[in-house]
Amino acid sequence: MLKYKWKRLSKQASIFKKEYEKALLAKLKRRYEDNKEAFETQHSEKKICNGHVLKLKITIY
């Protein structure tokens, strides 16, 4: 199960949140399913959209 939360997400960047979240979680899910043993228990990503920083922290349970 993937548990995740966003940190310091500005209102202007919120329109990008769902698209980015969907793509990133799909990528991480594929990576986790392919190689569960080597996958780190915590994963952080940072992306800049129109000058706004999106930070996502994901914990695998």
N, CA, C and O atoms as a GROMACS GRO file, in nm:
protein
  244
    1MET      N    1   0.084  -0.118   0.000
    1MET     CA    2   0.000   0.000   0.000
    1MET      C    3   0.088   0.124   0.000
    1MET      O    4   0.187   0.131   0.074
    2LEU      N    5   0.054   0.221  -0.082
    2LEU     CA    6   0.130   0.346  -0.088
    2LEU      C    7   0.057   0.452  -0.006
    2LEU      O    8  -0.062   0.477  -0.025
    3LYS      N    9   0.130   0.513   0.085
    3LYS     CA   10   0.075   0.624   0.162
    3LYS      C   11   0.157   0.746   0.126
    3LYS      O   12   0.280   0.739   0.122
    4TYR      N   13   0.091   0.858   0.101
    4TYR     CA   14   0.165   0.974   0.056
    4TYR      C   15   0.103   1.102   0.110
    4TYR      O   16  -0.014   1.104   0.147
    5LYS      N   17   0.182   1.207   0.114
    5LYS     CA   18   0.129   1.338   0.149
    5LYS      C   19   0.213   1.446   0.083
    5LYS      O   20   0.333   1.428   0.060
    6TRP      N   21   0.149   1.557   0.054
    6TRP     CA   22   0.216   1.670  -0.008
    6TRP      C   23   0.261   1.766   0.101
    6TRP      O   24   0.194   1.782   0.203
    7LYS      N   25   0.374   1.830   0.078
    7LYS     CA   26   0.424   1.930   0.171
    7LYS      C   27   0.445   2.062   0.096
    7LYS      O   28   0.493   2.063  -0.017
    8ARG      N   29   0.409   2.171   0.160
    8ARG     CA   30   0.433   2.306   0.107
    8ARG      C   31   0.383   2.322  -0.036
    8ARG      O   32   0.457   2.366  -0.124
    9LEU      N   33   0.261   2.287  -0.059
    9LEU     CA   34   0.204   2.298  -0.193
    9LEU      C   35   0.126   2.429  -0.201
    9LEU      O   36   0.028   2.448  -0.129
   10SER      N   37   0.169   2.517  -0.288
   10SER     CA   38   0.103   2.646  -0.299
   10SER      C   39  -0.030   2.633  -0.373
   10SER      O   40  -0.052   2.535  -0.445
   11LYS      N   41  -0.118   2.730  -0.354
   11LYS     CA   42  -0.248   2.726  -0.422
   11LYS      C   43  -0.231   2.729  -0.574
   11LYS      O   44  -0.305   2.661  -0.645
   12GLN      N   45  -0.136   2.806  -0.624
   12GLN     CA   46  -0.115   2.816  -0.767
   12GLN      C   47  -0.072   2.682  -0.826
   12GLN      O   48  -0.102   2.653  -0.942
   13ALA      N   49   0.000   2.602  -0.748
   13ALA     CA   50   0.049   2.475  -0.799
   13ALA      C   51  -0.054   2.364  -0.786
   13ALA      O   52  -0.034   2.255  -0.840
   14SER      N   53  -0.163   2.389  -0.715
   14SER     CA   54  -0.259   2.282  -0.689
   14SER      C   55  -0.323   2.227  -0.815
   14SER      O   56  -0.367   2.112  -0.817
   15ILE      N   57  -0.331   2.307  -0.922
   15ILE     CA   58  -0.389   2.256  -1.046
   15ILE      C   59  -0.300   2.149  -1.110
   15ILE      O   60  -0.349   2.066  -1.187
   16PHE      N   61  -0.172   2.151  -1.078
   16PHE     CA   62  -0.080   2.051  -1.132
   16PHE      C   63  -0.073   1.927  -1.042
   16PHE      O   64  -0.022   1.823  -1.084
   17LYS      N   65  -0.123   1.939  -0.920
   17LYS     CA   66  -0.104   1.834  -0.819
   17LYS      C   67  -0.160   1.700  -0.863
   17LYS      O   68  -0.090   1.599  -0.856
   18LYS      N   69  -0.284   1.697  -0.909
   18LYS     CA   70  -0.347   1.569  -0.940
   18LYS      C   71  -0.280   1.498  -1.056
   18LYS      O   72  -0.261   1.377  -1.052
   19GLU      N   73  -0.245   1.572  -1.162
   19GLU     CA   74  -0.178   1.510  -1.276
   19GLU      C   75  -0.042   1.454  -1.235
   19GLU      O   76  -0.007   1.341  -1.271
   20TYR      N   77   0.033   1.532  -1.159
   20TYR     CA   78   0.166   1.489  -1.116
   20TYR      C   79   0.156   1.371  -1.020
   20TYR      O   80   0.232   1.274  -1.031
   21GLU      N   81   0.061   1.380  -0.927
   21GLU     CA   82   0.041   1.274  -0.829
   21GLU      C   83   0.006   1.142  -0.898
   21GLU      O   84   0.060   1.037  -0.865
   22LYS      N   85  -0.084   1.148  -0.993
   22LYS     CA   86  -0.129   1.027  -1.064
   22LYS      C   87  -0.013   0.962  -1.139
   22LYS      O   88   0.006   0.840  -1.130
   23ALA      N   89   0.064   1.040  -1.212
   23ALA     CA   90   0.176   0.986  -1.289
   23ALA      C   91   0.286   0.931  -1.198
   23ALA      O   92   0.339   0.823  -1.224
   24LEU      N   93   0.318   1.003  -1.092
   24LEU     CA   94   0.425   0.960  -1.003
   24LEU      C   95   0.386   0.833  -0.927
   24LEU      O   96   0.467   0.741  -0.915
   25LEU      N   97   0.264   0.827  -0.877
   25LEU     CA   98   0.222   0.708  -0.803
   25LEU      C   99   0.216   0.586  -0.894
   25LEU      O  100   0.247   0.475  -0.850
   26ALA      N  101   0.175   0.604  -1.019
   26ALA     CA  102   0.173   0.492  -1.113
   26ALA      C  103   0.316   0.442  -1.138
   26ALA      O  104   0.340   0.322  -1.142
   27LYS      N  105   0.409   0.536  -1.155
   27LYS     CA  106   0.550   0.500  -1.177
   27LYS      C  107   0.607   0.426  -1.056
   27LYS      O  108   0.673   0.323  -1.072
   28LEU      N  109   0.581   0.478  -0.937
   28LEU     CA  110   0.634   0.415  -0.817
   28LEU      C  111   0.570   0.279  -0.790
   28LEU      O  112   0.636   0.187  -0.742
   29LYS      N  113   0.442   0.267  -0.821
   29LYS     CA  114   0.374   0.139  -0.801
   29LYS      C  115   0.433   0.032  -0.892
   29LYS      O  116   0.456  -0.081  -0.849
   30ARG      N  117   0.458   0.068  -1.018
   30ARG     CA  118   0.521  -0.028  -1.111
   30ARG      C  119   0.660  -0.067  -1.061
   30ARG      O  120   0.696  -0.184  -1.063
   31ARG      N  121   0.737   0.031  -1.017
   31ARG     CA  122   0.872   0.005  -0.968
   31ARG      C  123   0.869  -0.084  -0.844
   31ARG      O  124   0.950  -0.175  -0.829
   32TYR      N  125   0.774  -0.056  -0.754
   32TYR     CA  126   0.762  -0.132  -0.630
   32TYR      C  127   0.718  -0.276  -0.658
   32TYR      O  128   0.772  -0.370  -0.599
   33GLU      N  129   0.623  -0.293  -0.748
   33GLU     CA  130   0.575  -0.428  -0.780
   33GLU      C  131   0.682  -0.511  -0.849
   33GLU      O  132   0.688  -0.632  -0.830
   34ASP      N  133   0.765  -0.446  -0.931
   34ASP     CA  134   0.870  -0.518  -1.003
   34ASP      C  135   0.984  -0.561  -0.911
   34ASP      O  136   1.046  -0.664  -0.934
   35ASN      N  137   1.012  -0.482  -0.809
   35ASN     CA  138   1.129  -0.509  -0.726
   35ASN      C  139   1.102  -0.466  -0.581
   35ASN      O  140   1.158  -0.367  -0.535
   36LYS      N  141   1.019  -0.540  -0.511
   36LYS     CA  142   0.979  -0.502  -0.375
   36LYS      C  143   1.096  -0.498  -0.277
   36LYS      O  144   1.101  -0.411  -0.190
   37GLU      N  145   1.189  -0.591  -0.291
   37GLU     CA  146   1.299  -0.599  -0.194
   37GLU      C  147   1.394  -0.481  -0.203
   37GLU      O  148   1.445  -0.434  -0.101
   38ALA      N  149   1.418  -0.432  -0.323
   38ALA     CA  150   1.516  -0.324  -0.341
   38ALA      C  151   1.453  -0.186  -0.326
   38ALA      O  152   1.525  -0.085  -0.323
   39PHE      N  153   1.322  -0.179  -0.318
   39PHE     CA  154   1.256  -0.050  -0.311
   39PHE      C  155   1.274   0.011  -0.173
   39PHE      O  156   1.257  -0.057  -0.072
   40GLU      N  157   1.309   0.138  -0.168
   40GLU     CA  158   1.327   0.206  -0.041
   40GLU      C  159   1.193   0.223   0.029
   40GLU      O  160   1.088   0.232  -0.036
   41THR      N  161   1.196   0.227   0.161
   41THR     CA  162   1.071   0.241   0.235
   41THR      C  163   1.017   0.383   0.228
   41THR      O  164   0.897   0.405   0.247
   42GLN      N  165   1.103   0.480   0.203
   42GLN     CA  166   1.056   0.617   0.186
   42GLN      C  167   1.115   0.674   0.059
   42GLN      O  168   1.229   0.648   0.023
   43HIS      N  169   1.034   0.753  -0.009
   43HIS     CA  170   1.075   0.811  -0.136
   43HIS      C  171   1.026   0.955  -0.140
   43HIS      O  172   0.911   0.982  -0.108
   44SER      N  173   1.112   1.047  -0.178
   44SER     CA  174   1.073   1.187  -0.188
   44SER      C  175   1.096   1.236  -0.330
   44SER      O  176   1.195   1.199  -0.394
   45GLU      N  177   1.006   1.317  -0.378
   45GLU     CA  178   1.018   1.375  -0.511
   45GLU      C  179   0.995   1.525  -0.501
   45GLU      O  180   0.920   1.571  -0.415
   46LYS      N  181   1.059   1.598  -0.588
   46LYS     CA  182   1.038   1.743  -0.594
   46LYS      C  183   1.024   1.781  -0.741
   46LYS      O  184   1.102   1.735  -0.824
   47LYS      N  185   0.927   1.864  -0.772
   47LYS     CA  186   0.907   1.907  -0.910
   47LYS      C  187   0.870   2.055  -0.909
   47LYS      O  188   0.801   2.101  -0.818
   48ILE      N  189   0.915   2.127  -1.009
   48ILE     CA  190   0.883   2.269  -1.019
   48ILE      C  191   0.787   2.289  -1.136
   48ILE      O  192   0.817   2.251  -1.249
   49CYS      N  193   0.671   2.350  -1.108
   49CYS     CA  194   0.571   2.380  -1.210
   49CYS      C  195   0.546   2.530  -1.207
   49CYS      O  196   0.496   2.583  -1.107
   50ASN      N  197   0.579   2.599  -1.313
   50ASN     CA  198   0.559   2.744  -1.322
   50ASN      C  199   0.617   2.817  -1.201
   50ASN      O  200   0.556   2.910  -1.148
   51GLY      N  201   0.734   2.774  -1.158
   51GLY     CA  202   0.802   2.840  -1.048
   51GLY      C  203   0.757   2.797  -0.909
   51GLY      O  204   0.811   2.846  -0.810
   52HIS      N  205   0.660   2.707  -0.900
   52HIS     CA  206   0.612   2.659  -0.770
   52HIS      C  207   0.667   2.519  -0.747
   52HIS      O  208   0.662   2.434  -0.835
   53VAL      N  209   0.718   2.497  -0.627
   53VAL     CA  210   0.778   2.368  -0.595
   53VAL      C  211   0.673   2.275  -0.536
   53VAL      O  212   0.603   2.310  -0.441
   54LEU      N  213   0.663   2.156  -0.595
   54LEU     CA  214   0.575   2.052  -0.543
   54LEU      C  215   0.663   1.950  -0.474
   54LEU      O  216   0.758   1.900  -0.533
   55LYS      N  217   0.634   1.919  -0.350
   55LYS     CA  218   0.710   1.818  -0.277
   55LYS      C  219   0.616   1.706  -0.238
   55LYS      O  220   0.506   1.729  -0.188
   56LEU      N  221   0.660   1.584  -0.260
   56LEU     CA  222   0.579   1.468  -0.229
   56LEU      C  223   0.663   1.368  -0.153
   56LEU      O  224   0.773   1.334  -0.196
   57LYS      N  225   0.612   1.320  -0.041
   57LYS     CA  226   0.681   1.218   0.037
   57LYS      C  227   0.594   1.093   0.037
   57LYS      O  228   0.475   1.100   0.068
   58ILE      N  229   0.653   0.980   0.002
   58ILE     CA  230   0.579   0.855  -0.008
   58ILE      C  231   0.641   0.753   0.085
   58ILE      O  232   0.762   0.734   0.086
   59THR      N  233   0.557   0.687   0.163
   59THR     CA  234   0.602   0.581   0.253
   59THR      C  235   0.533   0.452   0.214
   59THR      O  236   0.412   0.451   0.192
   60ILE      N  237   0.608   0.344   0.204
   60ILE     CA  238   0.552   0.214   0.170
   60ILE      C  239   0.519   0.139   0.298
   60ILE      O  240   0.604   0.128   0.387
   61TYR      N  241   0.398   0.087   0.308
   61TYR     CA  242   0.356   0.008   0.424
   61TYR      C  243   0.325  -0.133   0.381
   61TYR      O  244   0.288  -0.216   0.464
   0.00000   0.00000   0.00000
